[in-house]
C-alpha cells in the first residue's frame, strides 16, 4: 500500500476509474460535478475587486458566477494540495523547473520565452473556457459522462483545436 | 425567511467547502498519479504520440457515466447539465483548444501542475488564465446575446435529444469507449 502511494505514476486506467468513482461521490454527497474553470474566473474577479473595489462585482458576468469562495473554488485549491502531496511523497516535486522537456527540444531552454508563451496560452485558454462554459474537467469529463450535448460538442472541439494547434507549433513553427 | 437564515453568517454551513476541498485533494492526487499534471504528457497527447490523457479521460467517463446513470435511475441524484449553443461549444471550444496546446495545461491540470512545482504553470499559465477569464468578463455583455446564443440548444442530454431511454445511449457509448481504448492499446500507444 505504501509503495503504491509513493509510486510516481499509476496506470492511466486506474487513475481514470478513480476519477470516475470520485465523480459518483461528488454527485452523491455534494450534488455537484467535478469542474474547475469557473473558479479561475471568480479569482480573476476577486483580484479586480481588490484593485478597483466593489465596482468590479457589478460586471454582469461576475454577478452571474458570484465572486465568493464556494465548493468548486475549494475543489481547485484541493487539486493543488492533492497533486503536491502525491508529488512530495513520490519524490516528484519539482524545484526550479521553468521549461518542459518537449518545449525545450523544439524552442530551447530559455525560461523567458516559455513564460511569455505560457501567459499568452493561458489568456486564450481562460477566455475559451469561459466562452465554452467549461473546460476539460467540467465539459470533458463531468459533462460527457452525463451525456450532455453541450459537453460532447465541446470535448470534441477542444481536441480538434488542441491537436491542430500543437501540430502547427511543433511541426510548422518549430 | 430563508433569506434571513442565509444572511446570518453564524449559521452558514461550511461543510460543503470541506467536502469540496476533500474531493479536490483526491482529484489532484489522481491527476498527478496519472501524469497529467505535466506539460510533456499533455502536449504529447495533442501531438498524438502519447495517449495517456485520452486513456485517463475515457476511463473516467465510462466509469462515471455508468455510476451516475445508475444512481439517477434509483433517484439518488439529479444531473447537473451545462446548457450550450453552437457558438459557445464550437467557437469557444476551438479557442480553448488553441490555448490548451499553447499553454500545455488546462484549468484542472494547471492546478495540479502548480502543486507539482512547475514554474511555467505558476508564473506564466496561472496569470494568463486569470487574465483571459477577466477579458471574457469584460466582453461578456457584448457576447451574451450574440455569439453565445448562436444555435442555442439548452441543457439537453443525448438520450433527450434522441428521445430514447437513457440506457439506449449509455450502453453503446460505454461499449464504444471500451472498444476505442482496446484499439488504442492494440495500436501500441
Interface residues (C-beta under 8 A of the other chain):
Chain A: X7 X8 X9 X10 X12 X13 X14 X15 X16 X17 X18 X19 X20 X21 X22 X23 X24 X25 X26 X27 X28 X29 X30 X31 X32 X33 X34 X36 X37 X39 X40 X41 X43 X44 X45 X47 X48 X59 X60 X61 X62 X69 X70 X71 X72 X73 X74 X75 X76 X77 X78 X79 X80 X81 X82 X83 X84 X85 X86 X87 X90 X92 X93 X94 X95 X96 X97 X98 X99 X100 X101 X102 X103 X111 X114 X115 X116 X117 X118 X119 X120 X121 X122 X123 X124 X125 X126 X127 X128 X129 X130 X131 X132 X133 X134 X135 X136 X137 X138 X139 X140 X141 X142 X143 X144 X145 X146 X147 X148 X149 X150 X151 X152 X153 X154 X155 X156 X157 X158 X159 X160 X161 X162 X163 X164 X165 X166 X167 X169 X170
Chain B: X16 X17 X18 X19 X20 X21 X22 X23 X24 X25 X26 X27 X28 X29 X30 X31 X32 X33 X34 X35 X36 X37 X38 X39 X40 X43 X44 X46 X47 X48 X52 X55 X56 X57 X58 X59 X60 X61 X62 X63 X64 X65 X67 X68 X69 X71 X76 X77 X78 X79 X80 X81 X82 X83 X84 X85 X86 X88 X89 X90 X91 X92 X93 X94 X95 X96 X97 X98 X99 X100 X101 X102 X103 X104 X105 X106 X107 X108 X109 X110 X111 X112 X113 X114 X115 X116 X117 X118 X119 X120 X121 X123 X124 X125 X126 X127 X128 X129 X130 X131 X132 X133 X134 X135 X136 X137 X138 X140 X141 X143 X144 X148 X153 X155 X156 X157 X158 X159 X161 X166 X169 X170 X173 X181
